[in-house]
């Protein structure tokens, strides 16, 4: 029996951008996918519709990953609706609250860290129980090139994403012998609604050797590989998807 027949996948923040592209990519590999969203119900249902129209199975599950109760709620909903344990977890949900360090409030610090790092840890902790029992699992954390190199105005975001990379390495070492892999992808400048809010991107792209923004599908392709059976000997790694920005 294949992993896809034994369990399902959960992608957080999957109503748009990288998360939506990842949910569709995993569905194309045969995974039944729980499409998590915080507030974009209509967009999440559109992702589900696209997956089902292509012959896959999916369900939209609402929840704010910064809520301490979200892990049990999301996993319970996914397991009940899709009929199996979550064997692939993609921690993609994220927020920004940019400002120079002297102007970052405690609220903006905690909101970013609680969503981007603490939420990912809680979901990872919950995911490991069934994965360890099944002796199979794939966890992919969506970090950022900002966690690897400086980007002024994003101390809170950088701290959370760098923490995500460190957590990835440590958890990977803890569970490797049980058939569970834990990896990260670190996107650079990707064309999404979040980056569109930055306005004119000409100056940003001038620093990217590829001289263009990446696409959500290009990031999703990397997540798809790390979630595959073929990537069983890849763990504790961070794959940059940044057009050479961090080279």
C-alpha positions, 0 to 999 in steps of 0.5 A, spaced: 500 500 500 502 506 497 503 512 502 497 516 499 493 510 500 495 510 507 494 517 509 493 524 507 496 531 506 495 537 510 498 544 507 497 550 512 495 557 509 493 554 502 488 558 500 493 562 495 500 563 493 505 558 494 500 554 499 495 553 493 500 551 488 503 546 493 496 543 495 495 542 487 502 539 486 501 534 492 494 532 489 497 531 482 501 526 486 495 522 489 495 525 496 488 527 499 489 534 501 487 538 507 487 545 504 488 550 511 485 557 511 485 562 516 480 567 513 479 566 505 474 561 505 472 562 498 479 562 495 480 555 499 474 552 496 476 554 489 483 550 491 479 544 493 474 545 486 481 545 482 483 539 485 477 535 485 476 537 477 483 534 476 480 528 479 483 529 486 480 529 493 481 535 498 477 538 503 478 546 506 479 546 513 479 553 517 484 554 523 489 560 525 495 556 526 497 561 531 492 558 536 494 553 541 488 549 539 489 549 532 493 543 531 488 538 534 483 541 530 486 541 523 489 534 524 482 532 527 478 535 521 483 532 516 483 525 518 476 525 519 474 528 512 480 524 508 480 518 512 487 517 514 493 520 518 496 526 516 503 523 513 505 529 509 505 536 513 507 542 509 508 548 514 506 554 509 502 559 513 505 566 514 504 573 516 509 579 515 509 586 519 515 589 517 518 595 520 525 597 522 527 594 529 526 600 533 519 601 531 517 593 531 512 593 537 511 587 541 504 585 538 508 585 531 513 581 534 509 576 537 504 575 531 509 574 526 513 569 531 507 565 533 504 564 526 511 563 522 515 559 528 511 557 534 505 555 529 509 550 525 512 547 531 505 545 534 503 542 528 510 539 527 509 536 534 502 533 532 504 530 526 510 526 529 505 522 533 502 518 527 508 519 522 512 515 527 507 510 528 507 509 521 514 509 520 513 514 514 512 521 514 514 528 510 514 534 513 516 540 509 517 547 512 516 553 508 522 558 510 525 564 507 531 566 504 530 572 509 532 567 514 539 566 511 541 573 509 539 580 512 533 584 509 532 590 513 525 591 516 524 584 517 527 582 524 521 579 526 520 575 520 527 573 519 528 571 526 522 566 525 524 563 519 531 562 521 528 559 527 524 554 522 530 552 519 534 551 526 527 547 528 527 543 521 535 540 522 533 538 529 527 535 528 530 531 522 535 528 526 531 526 532 526 522 527 530 520 521 531 513 523 523 512 524 522 513 516 520 521 517 524 526 513 523 534 515 526 539 510 525 546 509 524 550 502 527 557 502 523 561 497 526 568 495 522 573 491 516 570 489 510 573 485 504 572 490 499 577 493 504 578 499 509 580 495 505 584 490 503 589 496 510 591 496 509 595 490 514 596 484 519 590 484 524 593 479 529 595 485 528 588 488 529 584 482 535 588 480 539 584 486 536 577 483 541 574 479 535 570 475 532 577 474 525 575 475 521 573 480 519 566 481 512 563 481 509 559 486 509 553 482 516 553 482 516 553 489 511 547 490 515 543 485 521 543 490 516 541 496 513 536 491 519 532 491 521 533 498 514 530 500 515 524 495 518 517 496 524 518 492 526 524 497 527 518 503 534 520 504 534 527 504 532 530 511 535 536 515 536 540 508 534 547 506 533 548 499 533 555 496 528 557 491 531 564 490 534 565 483 541 565 485 539 571 490 543 567 496 548 564 492 
